[in-house]
Amino acid sequence: MGNIKKVLVTGGTGFLGAYIIRELVEKGYAVTALRRKSTLPFFIPATVFEKVEWVEGDLFDMVAIEEAVQGVDAIIHAAAMVSFHKKDRGVLYKTNVEGTANIVNAAIDNNISRLIHVSSVAAIGRTAGGGEVTEGKKWSDSHINTHYAISKYKAEMEVWRGMGEGLNVAIVNPSTIIGYGDWTQSSCAIFKNVYQEFPWYTDGINGFVAVEDVAKATVLLMESEISGERFILNGENIAFRELFNTIAEGFNKKKPTRKATALMGAIAWRIESIKAFFSGKKPLLTRETAKVAQSITNFNNSKILAALPGFYFTPLKESITKACKKYLNPVQPL
C-alpha cells in the first residue's frame, strides 16, 4: 500500500484514535480527522495535533464526512461508543452500526483505496464456560454477549458488506486496551479505581493490550497488502486480580483483598441499578459488566504476529508500569 499518503481517522479525539493519529504523524502521513466539538486529548503532545487537518462533524453528518474523505487514500475507522448501560442502547447501536455504515458508504462512493475498521474482541463473542478465542470463531447469539458486543458485530457486517461492494478492508479486534489517557473515561478508569484503592477483585480472566501496540499494529496493517481478514490484537491474558495488583504496585497503593463472587456481583449490580433510578446517574456497575468481570476468556494473538513480521506486543507489566508513571506525573511529555 505504498500509494497511501493521506489518511482519514475517525474517533481521533478518543483514547485509541489519538494514539493512532500520533503513530501516523510520526511516520510522515498527512492526517485528516473527524471530530465533534470537544477539547483535544491532553495525553498526546499538542505538536502532533497541530499537524492534523480537523473536520468538525460526527458519523451522521454526511456533509462533514464528504468533506473529510476528499483527497484521502485510506480510512482508519476508530470512532465507536462503548457503553454497558441500558439507557444508552439506542445511541450505542446507532453510533456503532449506522455510523460505520455511513463511513463504509462514503469510502465506496469516493473510491477510497483502503479501510481499516477498529472493532473489538467483543464482536467475535465469548464462549460460555471459558476457552480460547481465535479469529475463526463463529459468532453465536448468547446471553453472555453484551449489547456493546452485538453492536460491534453488526458494525463488522457493514464492513464485510462494503468488501462485497469492492472495498479493500481489514479489521482489527483489540482486547481491553490499557495505557495512559483520561482516567475518567473508557478502560483508563481501571487505573483510577486501583489508585483509589478499590478493594474488590474477581477470579475472571481477560485479554489486555497496550494502546501503543494497537495503534502500531493498526497502521502496519493499513500499510500491508492484507485484505479481507480480521486480527485479534491482544498482548496477554491475565486474571483481573493480577492486573489490579500490577497497577497497585505501579502506584504504590494497596492491592485489592476482597474477592467478589458471582452472587455478590449479581446483588451489587441490582443495588447500583436502584441507586441510579433515584439519582438519575448511570450505575457504576451493570449486569453486563458484572458478567464480564466473572468470565474466563483467553484470546489468541498468533495470527497478527505471523502476518506482521517484526511486530511484537509489549509485555503487559512493562506497559502498566509506564502508564502508572505518567498518571503520577501527567506533565511529563509522552
C-alpha positions as CSV (number, residue, x, y, z in Angstrom):
1,M,0.0,0.0,0.0
2,G,2.8,2.4,-0.9
3,N,0.3,4.7,-2.6
4,I,-1.2,5.8,0.7
5,K,-0.2,9.3,1.5
6,K,-3.2,10.8,3.3
7,V,-5.3,9.1,5.9
8,L,-8.6,9.9,7.5
9,V,-9.1,8.9,11.1
10,T,-12.5,8.8,12.8
11,G,-12.6,9.0,16.6
12,G,-9.3,10.9,16.6
13,T,-10.0,12.6,19.9
14,G,-10.7,9.2,21.6
15,F,-8.3,7.2,23.6
16,L,-7.1,4.8,20.8
17,G,-7.8,7.3,18.0
18,A,-5.4,9.8,19.4
19,Y,-2.6,7.3,19.6
20,I,-3.3,6.2,16.0
21,I,-3.0,9.8,14.9
22,R,0.3,10.1,16.7
23,E,1.6,6.9,15.0
24,L,0.5,8.2,11.6
25,V,2.0,11.7,12.1
26,E,5.3,10.3,13.4
27,K,5.5,8.1,10.2
28,G,5.1,11.1,8.0
29,Y,1.5,10.7,6.8
30,A,-0.8,13.6,6.1
31,V,-3.7,13.1,8.5
32,T,-7.3,14.4,8.4
33,A,-9.5,13.6,11.4
34,L,-13.2,13.9,12.0
35,R,-14.1,15.4,15.4
36,R,-17.0,16.7,17.4
37,K,-16.9,19.9,19.4
38,S,-14.5,18.8,22.1
39,T,-11.1,19.6,23.6
40,L,-8.1,17.7,22.2
41,P,-6.7,14.9,24.4
42,F,-4.1,16.2,26.8
43,F,-2.2,12.9,26.8
44,I,-0.9,13.4,23.2
45,P,1.6,16.3,22.6
46,A,-0.1,19.4,21.0
47,T,2.6,19.4,18.4
48,V,1.1,16.2,17.0
49,F,-2.4,17.6,16.7
50,E,-1.1,20.8,15.1
51,K,-0.2,18.7,12.0
52,V,-3.7,17.3,11.7
53,E,-6.4,18.7,9.4
54,W,-9.5,18.7,11.6
55,V,-13.0,18.5,10.1
56,E,-15.8,19.2,12.6
57,G,-18.7,16.8,12.5
58,D,-19.8,13.3,13.5
59,L,-20.6,9.9,12.0
60,F,-24.1,11.2,10.9
61,D,-23.0,14.5,9.4
62,M,-22.8,13.4,5.8
63,V,-21.6,16.9,4.7
64,A,-18.7,16.7,7.1
65,I,-17.9,13.1,6.1
66,E,-17.8,14.0,2.4
67,E,-15.5,16.9,3.2
68,A,-13.3,14.7,5.3
69,V,-12.8,12.0,2.7
70,Q,-11.7,14.3,-0.1
71,G,-8.2,13.5,-1.2
72,V,-7.6,10.7,1.3
73,D,-6.2,7.4,0.3
74,A,-7.2,5.4,3.3
75,I,-9.6,5.5,6.3
76,I,-9.0,4.2,9.8
77,H,-12.4,4.0,11.4
78,A,-11.8,4.1,15.1
79,A,-14.9,6.0,16.2
80,A,-17.3,4.0,18.3
81,M,-19.3,4.1,21.5
82,V,-18.6,1.9,24.4
83,S,-21.3,1.6,27.0
84,F,-22.9,-1.2,29.1
85,H,-25.8,1.0,30.3
86,K,-29.4,0.1,29.3
87,K,-30.3,3.8,28.7
88,D,-27.5,4.1,26.1
89,R,-28.5,1.2,23.9
90,G,-30.3,3.2,21.3
91,V,-27.4,5.6,20.8
92,L,-25.0,2.6,21.1
93,Y,-26.4,0.8,18.1
94,K,-26.9,3.9,16.1
95,T,-23.3,5.0,16.6
96,N,-21.6,1.7,16.1
97,V,-23.8,0.3,13.3
98,E,-25.3,3.2,11.4
99,G,-22.1,5.3,11.9
100,T,-20.0,2.5,10.4
101,A,-22.4,2.1,7.5
102,N,-22.0,5.8,6.7
103,I,-18.2,5.6,6.7
104,V,-18.3,2.4,4.5
105,N,-20.6,4.1,2.0
106,A,-18.5,7.2,1.9
107,A,-15.4,5.1,1.2
108,I,-17.2,3.3,-1.6
109,D,-18.7,6.4,-3.2
110,N,-15.3,8.2,-3.2
111,N,-13.2,5.3,-4.3
112,I,-11.1,5.2,-1.2
113,S,-8.4,2.5,-1.7
114,R,-8.2,1.2,1.9
115,L,-10.4,0.9,5.0
116,I,-9.2,-0.4,8.4
117,H,-12.0,-0.9,10.8
118,V,-11.3,-0.9,14.5
119,S,-13.6,-3.4,16.0
120,S,-13.3,-5.4,19.3
121,V,-12.8,-8.9,20.5
122,A,-16.3,-8.5,21.8
123,A,-17.5,-8.7,18.2
124,I,-16.1,-12.2,18.0
125,G,-18.1,-13.3,21.0
126,R,-17.3,-15.0,24.3
127,T,-17.6,-18.8,24.9
128,A,-19.8,-19.9,27.8
129,G,-17.6,-21.7,30.3
130,G,-14.4,-20.1,29.0
131,G,-12.0,-21.2,26.4
132,E,-9.7,-19.8,23.8
133,V,-11.0,-17.3,21.2
134,T,-9.4,-17.1,17.7
135,E,-10.4,-15.2,14.6
136,G,-12.0,-18.3,13.3
137,K,-14.7,-18.4,16.0
138,K,-18.2,-18.1,14.6
139,W,-20.5,-15.5,16.2
140,S,-23.4,-17.1,18.1
141,D,-26.2,-15.4,19.9
142,S,-25.8,-15.9,23.6
143,H,-26.9,-14.4,26.9
144,I,-23.2,-13.7,27.7
145,N,-22.9,-11.3,24.8
146,T,-23.2,-7.7,25.8
147,H,-25.2,-5.2,23.7
148,Y,-21.9,-3.5,23.0
149,A,-20.6,-6.8,21.6
150,I,-23.7,-7.2,19.4
151,S,-23.4,-3.6,18.1
152,K,-19.7,-4.2,17.2
153,Y,-20.6,-7.5,15.5
154,K,-23.3,-5.7,13.4
155,A,-20.8,-3.0,12.6
156,E,-18.4,-5.6,11.2
157,M,-21.3,-6.8,9.0
158,E,-21.4,-3.4,7.4
159,V,-17.6,-3.6,6.8
160,W,-17.9,-7.0,5.2
161,R,-20.8,-5.7,3.1
162,G,-18.5,-2.9,1.9
163,M,-15.9,-5.5,0.9
164,G,-18.6,-7.3,-1.1
165,E,-19.1,-4.0,-3.0
166,G,-15.4,-3.8,-3.8
167,L,-13.9,-2.0,-0.8
168,N,-10.4,-3.1,0.3
169,V,-10.9,-3.8,4.0
170,A,-9.2,-5.3,7.1
171,I,-10.4,-5.5,10.7
172,V,-8.6,-5.3,14.0
173,N,-10.2,-6.7,17.1
174,P,-8.4,-5.3,20.2
175,S,-9.0,-6.8,23.6
176,T,-9.3,-4.4,26.6
177,I,-6.9,-1.5,25.8
178,I,-4.8,-0.1,28.6
179,G,-2.4,2.8,28.8
180,Y,-2.0,6.5,29.7
181,G,-5.1,8.6,28.9
182,D,-8.0,10.3,30.6
183,W,-8.7,8.0,33.5
184,T,-12.2,9.3,33.9
185,Q,-13.1,7.6,30.6
186,S,-13.0,4.3,28.9
187,S,-10.8,1.5,30.1
188,C,-8.4,4.0,31.6
189,A,-10.8,4.2,34.5
190,I,-9.2,0.9,35.7
191,F,-6.2,2.9,36.7
192,K,-8.2,5.4,38.6
193,N,-10.1,2.7,40.5
194,V,-6.9,1.0,41.6
195,Y,-5.3,4.3,42.5
196,Q,-8.3,5.0,44.8
197,E,-7.6,1.5,46.4
198,F,-10.9,-0.1,45.2
199,P,-10.8,-3.3,47.4
200,W,-12.6,-5.8,45.3
201,Y,-11.4,-8.3,42.7
202,T,-12.8,-11.3,40.8
203,D,-11.5,-14.6,39.5
204,G,-12.2,-13.6,35.9
205,I,-9.6,-13.7,33.2
206,N,-9.5,-11.4,30.2
207,G,-7.2,-10.2,27.5
208,F,-5.4,-6.8,27.7
209,V,-3.2,-4.9,25.2
210,A,-1.2,-1.7,25.3
211,V,-2.7,1.2,23.4
212,E,0.6,2.0,21.7
213,D,0.7,-1.6,20.4
214,V,-2.8,-1.4,19.0
215,A,-2.0,1.9,17.2
216,K,1.2,0.5,15.7
217,A,-0.4,-2.8,14.5
218,T,-3.4,-0.9,13.0
219,V,-1.1,1.4,10.9
220,L,1.2,-1.5,9.9
221,L,-1.9,-3.4,8.7
222,M,-3.0,-0.4,6.8
223,E,0.4,-0.4,5.0
224,S,0.2,-4.1,4.2
225,E,-1.4,-5.8,1.2
226,I,-3.6,-7.9,3.5
227,S,-7.3,-7.7,2.7
228,G,-10.5,-9.4,3.8
229,E,-9.0,-10.5,7.1
230,R,-9.6,-9.8,10.8
231,F,-6.9,-9.9,13.5
232,I,-7.1,-10.2,17.3
233,L,-4.8,-7.6,19.0
234,N,-4.1,-9.0,22.4
235,G,-1.0,-8.6,24.5
236,E,-1.6,-11.1,27.3
237,N,-4.4,-13.0,29.0
238,I,-4.3,-12.4,32.8
239,A,-6.6,-12.5,35.8
240,F,-8.3,-9.3,36.8
241,R,-6.7,-9.7,40.2
242,E,-3.2,-9.9,38.7
243,L,-3.9,-6.8,36.6
244,F,-5.1,-4.8,39.6
245,N,-2.1,-6.0,41.7
246,T,0.3,-4.9,39.0
247,I,-1.3,-1.4,38.7
248,A,-1.3,-1.1,42.5
249,E,2.4,-1.8,42.6
250,G,2.9,0.8,39.9
251,F,1.1,3.4,42.1
252,N,2.5,2.0,45.4
253,K,-1.1,1.6,46.5
254,K,-2.9,-1.2,48.5
255,K,-3.8,-4.2,46.4
256,P,-7.4,-5.4,46.4
257,T,-8.1,-8.0,49.0
258,R,-11.8,-8.8,48.8
259,K,-13.0,-11.4,46.4
260,A,-16.3,-10.6,44.7
261,T,-18.2,-13.8,43.9
262,A,-20.7,-14.1,41.1
263,L,-23.5,-13.9,43.6
264,M,-22.1,-10.8,45.1
265,G,-21.8,-9.3,41.7
266,A,-25.4,-10.1,40.9
267,I,-26.5,-8.4,44.1
268,A,-24.2,-5.4,43.6
269,W,-25.4,-4.5,40.1
270,R,-29.1,-4.7,41.2
271,I,-28.3,-2.3,44.1
272,E,-26.5,0.0,41.7
273,S,-29.5,-0.1,39.4
274,I,-31.8,1.0,42.2
275,K,-29.4,3.8,43.2
276,A,-29.3,5.0,39.6
277,F,-33.1,5.0,39.3
278,F,-33.4,7.5,42.2
279,S,-30.3,9.6,41.5
280,G,-30.6,9.8,37.7
281,K,-26.9,8.9,37.3
282,K,-25.5,6.0,35.4
283,P,-24.8,3.0,37.7
284,L,-21.2,2.2,38.4
285,L,-21.8,-1.5,37.8
286,T,-24.3,-3.1,35.4
287,R,-25.5,-6.6,34.8
288,E,-23.3,-6.8,31.7
289,T,-20.0,-5.6,33.3
290,A,-20.6,-7.9,36.3
291,K,-20.8,-10.9,33.9
292,V,-17.6,-9.8,32.1
293,A,-15.7,-9.5,35.4
294,Q,-16.5,-13.1,36.2
295,S,-15.9,-14.6,32.8
296,I,-12.8,-16.6,31.8
297,T,-11.7,-15.9,28.3
298,N,-8.3,-16.2,26.5
299,F,-7.6,-14.5,23.2
300,N,-5.1,-16.0,20.7
301,N,-2.8,-13.4,19.1
302,S,-0.8,-15.7,16.9
303,K,-2.4,-14.6,13.6
304,I,-1.3,-10.9,13.8
305,L,2.2,-11.9,14.8
306,A,2.5,-14.2,11.8
307,A,1.0,-11.5,9.5
308,L,3.3,-8.7,10.6
309,P,6.9,-9.9,10.8
310,G,8.9,-7.8,13.3
311,F,5.8,-6.7,15.2
312,Y,5.6,-7.8,18.8
313,F,3.4,-7.0,21.8
314,T,4.9,-5.1,24.8
315,P,5.0,-7.1,28.0
316,L,1.9,-6.1,29.9
317,K,3.8,-5.4,33.2
318,E,6.1,-3.0,31.2
319,S,3.1,-1.2,29.7
320,I,1.4,-0.9,33.1
321,T,4.4,0.4,34.8
322,K,5.0,3.0,32.1
323,A,1.4,4.2,32.3
324,C,1.4,4.4,36.1
325,K,4.4,6.7,35.9
326,K,2.6,9.0,33.5
327,Y,-0.5,9.1,35.6
328,L,1.6,10.1,38.6
329,N,3.4,12.7,36.6
330,P,0.9,13.9,33.9
331,V,3.0,16.9,32.9
332,Q,5.7,14.6,31.5
333,P,5.7,14.6,27.7
334,L,4.9,11.3,26.0
